[in-house]
Amino acid sequence: MTDRTSGQPTYTLRGPDNKPCRSGTPGTLGGHRRGKLYGLLDCPSALCAMARGRYVRYRVFFADEGTAIAAGYRPCAVCLPAKYQRWKAAHKSRKGSTS
C-alpha cells in the first residue's frame, strides 16, 4: 500500500496491543494471527504453508520481537527453536505454578 500524501509505501504491522498499525518501515518478523506465533520472514514452515495456499490470510507482521511478545505471540519452533524452547519451559513452569 502507498501513502497518498507522500507516495511512500506503508506497511500494516501489529502493535503491542495486537491491533493493526501503519508504518513506513516493513516488519522484521512475520506471524500467524490464529496460531499466535511469530518467526522469521523466511521461515521454511511458513513459506511451505503459504505455497500450499494456507496461512496467507492470517499472516501478520511485527516491527520487532518485543512487539510480537507484547502482543501475545510465541516464537516459532521451526525457525526460532532456541527461543521456542525457552518460551516452552517458561510457559510450562507458569502452568505448573498455577495448579
Summary of the structure (lengths in Angstrom):
residues: 99
radius of gyration: 15.1
end to end distance: 47.2
largest distance: 54.3
contacts: 255
relative contact order: 0.18
helix: 35%
strand: 24%
